[in-house]
Amino acid sequence: MRKIIISTIAAAAVASSAFGHFQMVYTPESALEKGTTIPLKIVFNHPFADEHTMDMGLQANGKIKPIEEFFVVHKEEKTDLKKDLKEITFKGNSNSGKAYETEYKARKMGDHIFVAVPAPYYEKNEDAYIQQITKMMVNVAGAPTDWDAELGLKAEIVPLTKPYSIWAGSTFSGIVKGDGKPVPFAEIEVEYLNYDVDVKNNKMGEKAHFEAPQDSFVTLTIKADENGKFTFGIPKAGWWGFAALGAGKADKYDGKELSQDAVIWVQAKEMK
């Protein structure tokens, strides 16, 4: 469980920003009819409230460390995409943050699993580091290949539901793992991508789709069972992020606490 250090005076001001960090690997459409070239944005933000966009790789000394890994797995073949990344500034509705972008030729049928391993990010409000190892997948032409593969990441959510073919109103299930072993009773934060993403101009849309009735609805929290398995009911179409906090074994970085989280993004569609 991520340690949160918040002074009583500052608690109200920073509570919402201290929770709900989500490393995003975003593309507009996860279920493609046919092969095409897709845009990819790698952004660290708060997807429901869009209240703060973080500088990826920010260190306690103010310097920025580059992303550690970015690759894709297709039909069990791993391809390094880090060399193709371009540094960008992504604009949220409150501020801008350092992020990355690239394009990918998703032309072969089947599943393409993208994995981002960012450098740990220093969260000043917690005086601790966060590293969110993130998966997102795109399918071409409906042929399933790799979607349920376990990739052996230090922190990983292995899906039990295809992340790109979920009806709104159904469920998504997965298993939280750390170094290949289930994480019992893992704490999982869940957020909805509540704004459109302007991929051309690298910014969030200005209008939120939904308003939370109370702060606890911004970042939802669920728990895995004793085998690390969880299920979440998807109420609305769109992108949903799941972040299993502290799923990885590493708990220290640069002399400070580290939360090594496992993140996965899934996309739900309305039945029309």
C-alpha positions in Angstrom: 0.0 0.0 0.0 1.3 3.4 -1.0 2.4 5.4 1.9 0.8 8.9 1.9 2.4 11.6 3.9 0.2 14.6 4.2 0.3 17.3 6.9 -3.1 18.0 8.5 -3.0 21.6 7.4 -2.2 20.8 3.8 -4.3 17.6 3.6 -7.4 19.2 2.1 -5.4 21.0 -0.5 -3.3 18.0 -1.7 -5.4 15.0 -0.9 -7.0 14.7 -4.3 -3.7 15.2 -6.2 -1.9 12.7 -4.0 -4.2 9.9 -5.2 -5.1 8.8 -8.7 -1.7 9.1 -10.5 -2.0 7.2 -13.7 0.6 6.5 -16.3 -1.3 6.5 -19.6 -0.3 4.8 -22.8 -3.1 6.3 -25.0 -4.3 5.7 -28.5 -7.9 6.6 -29.6 -9.0 3.1 -30.7 -8.0 -0.3 -29.3 -10.1 -2.5 -31.6 -9.1 -1.8 -35.2 -11.0 -3.1 -38.2 -7.8 -3.3 -40.2 -4.2 -2.5 -40.0 -3.1 1.1 -39.9 -0.7 3.5 -38.3 -1.8 4.6 -34.9 -0.7 7.5 -32.6 0.6 6.7 -29.1 0.9 9.2 -26.3 2.6 8.4 -23.0 1.4 10.8 -20.3 1.4 10.8 -16.5 -1.6 12.5 -15.1 -5.0 12.2 -13.3 -7.4 11.0 -16.0 -10.7 11.7 -14.3 -10.1 15.1 -12.7 -7.2 16.3 -15.0 -6.0 18.4 -12.1 -2.3 17.9 -12.6 -0.1 16.6 -15.3 3.2 15.3 -14.0 6.7 15.5 -15.6 7.5 11.9 -16.4 10.8 10.9 -14.7 11.0 13.8 -12.4 13.6 13.3 -9.7 13.9 14.7 -6.2 16.7 17.0 -7.4 14.5 18.4 -10.1 16.2 16.6 -13.0 14.3 14.5 -15.5 15.3 10.8 -16.2 14.2 9.3 -19.5 11.8 6.5 -19.8 13.4 3.2 -19.1 11.6 0.9 -21.6 8.9 1.1 -24.2 8.2 -2.0 -26.3 5.4 -3.9 -28.0 4.7 -7.7 -28.0 3.0 -9.2 -31.0 2.6 -13.0 -31.4 5.2 -13.5 -28.6 7.8 -11.3 -30.4 9.1 -8.3 -28.5 10.1 -5.2 -30.4 11.8 -2.2 -28.8 10.1 1.1 -29.6 12.0 3.3 -27.2 14.2 4.6 -30.0 11.1 5.9 -31.8 9.8 8.0 -28.9 9.8 11.8 -29.2 9.7 14.0 -26.1 6.7 16.3 -26.0 5.0 18.7 -23.6 1.4 17.5 -22.9 -1.1 20.2 -21.8 -3.7 19.4 -19.2 -6.4 21.7 -18.0 -4.3 22.8 -15.0 -0.7 22.6 -16.2 1.6 21.0 -18.7 4.0 18.0 -18.2 6.8 16.3 -20.0 5.6 13.2 -21.9 6.3 11.2 -25.0 4.7 10.3 -28.3 5.3 8.1 -31.3 3.4 6.4 -34.1 3.2 2.6 -34.6 2.4 0.6 -37.7 -0.3 -1.8 -36.3 -0.6 -3.6 -39.6 -0.5 -7.3 -38.6 -3.6 -9.1 -37.5 -3.8 -9.9 -33.8 -2.9 -8.3 -30.5 -0.2 -5.7 -30.0 0.7 -5.2 -26.3 2.4 -2.0 -25.5 4.5 -1.7 -22.3 5.9 1.5 -20.8 8.4 1.3 -18.0 9.0 4.9 -16.9 11.7 6.1 -14.6 10.4 6.5 -11.0 8.7 9.9 -10.5 9.3 11.9 -7.3 6.0 12.9 -5.7 6.8 15.9 -3.4 3.5 15.6 -1.5 4.4 12.1 -0.4 8.2 12.5 -0.3 8.3 9.3 -2.2 8.7 7.8 -5.7 6.1 6.2 -7.9 6.9 3.9 -10.9 3.9 2.7 -12.8 4.7 -0.1 -15.3 1.9 0.2 -17.8 0.2 -2.1 -20.4 -2.2 -1.1 -23.1 -3.1 -3.3 -26.1 -4.6 -2.8 -29.6 -6.1 -5.6 -31.6 -6.2 -5.7 -35.4 -9.1 -7.4 -37.2 -10.5 -9.2 -34.2 -8.0 -12.1 -34.2 -6.9 -12.8 -30.6 -3.2 -13.7 -30.1 -1.4 -12.3 -27.1 -4.0 -10.5 -25.0 -3.8 -12.9 -21.9 0.0 -13.3 -22.1 2.0 -12.8 -18.9 5.0 -10.7 -19.9 7.1 -11.3 -16.7 7.1 -7.6 -15.7 8.2 -6.6 -12.2 4.6 -5.4 -11.6 1.9 -6.6 -13.9 -1.9 -7.0 -14.3 -2.6 -10.1 -16.4 -6.0 -9.7 -18.0 -8.7 -12.4 -17.7 -10.9 -10.3 -20.1 -9.9 -9.0 -23.5 -9.0 -5.4 -22.7 -10.2 -4.2 -26.2 -13.6 -6.0 -26.4 -15.6 -5.0 -23.4 -19.3 -3.9 -23.5 -20.3 -1.0 -21.2 -22.2 -2.7 -18.4 -20.1 -5.8 -18.4 -17.0 -6.5 -16.3 -13.2 -6.6 -16.5 -11.2 -9.1 -14.6 -7.4 -9.5 -14.0 -4.8 -10.9 -11.8 -2.2 -8.6 -10.0 1.3 -10.0 -10.1 4.7 -9.0 -8.8 7.7 -10.7 -10.3 5.3 -13.4 -11.6 3.6 -14.1 -8.3 0.0 -13.2 -7.5 -0.3 -10.3 -5.0 -2.9 -11.2 -2.4 -5.4 -8.5 -1.5 -3.7 -5.9 -3.7 -5.1 -2.4 -3.5 -6.3 -1.3 -7.0 -7.2 2.3 -7.9 -9.6 2.7 -10.9 -10.2 5.8 -12.9 -12.1 6.8 -16.0 -10.5 8.9 -18.7 -13.0 11.7 -18.3 -11.7 14.0 -21.1 -11.2 13.7 -24.8 -7.5 13.6 -25.8 -6.5 15.9 -28.6 -3.7 13.8 -30.1 -2.9 16.4 -32.8 -2.2 19.2 -30.4 -1.0 17.1 -27.4 -3.6 18.3 -24.9 -6.7 17.3 -23.0 -10.1 18.4 -24.0 -11.6 21.3 -22.0 -14.8 19.7 -20.9 -15.2 16.8 -18.6 -17.7 14.1 -19.6 -19.0 13.4 -16.1 -18.9 15.1 -12.6 -18.1 13.0 -9.5 -20.8 13.4 -6.8 -18.1 13.3 -4.1 -14.3 13.0 -4.1 -14.3 9.2 -3.4 -15.9 8.7 -6.9 -12.9 10.4 -8.7 -10.5 7.5 -7.9 -12.4 4.3 -7.1 -10.6 1.7 -4.9 -11.1 -2.0 -5.0 -9.2 -5.0 -3.6 -8.0 -8.2 -5.2 -8.8 -11.5 -3.5 -6.3 -13.9 -1.8 -5.1 -15.0 -5.3 -4.6 -11.5 -6.6 -7.7 -11.7 -8.8 -10.2 -8.8 -9.1 -13.3 -8.0 -11.1 -14.7 -4.5 -11.8 -18.1 -3.6 -13.4 -17.6 -1.2 -16.2 -20.5 1.3 -16.0 -19.7 3.5 -19.1 -18.0 3.3 -22.4 -14.5 4.7 -22.8 -11.0 4.1 -21.4 -10.6 2.8 -17.9 -7.3 2.6 -16.0 -6.4 0.1 -13.2 -3.4 0.7 -11.0 -2.4 -2.0 -8.5 -0.4 -0.1 -5.9 2.9 -1.5 -4.7 2.5 -4.7 -6.7 6.3 -4.8 -7.5 8.9 -5.9 -4.9 11.0 -2.8 -5.2 10.2 -0.5 -2.4 13.2 1.9 -2.3 14.7 4.3 -4.8 17.3 6.9 -4.3 17.0 6.5 -0.5 13.2 7.1 -0.5 10.1 5.0 -0.5 9.1 3.6 -3.9 5.6 2.4 -4.9 6.1 0.1 -7.9 2.7 -0.1 -9.4 1.1 -2.2 -12.2 -1.2 -0.4 -14.6 -3.4 -1.6 -17.4 -5.8 0.3 -19.6 -9.0 -1.2 -21.1 -11.6 0.3 -23.5 -15.3 -0.4 -23.3 -17.9 0.2 -26.0 -21.7 1.0 -25.8 -24.1 -1.5 -27.4 -25.9 0.4 -30.1 
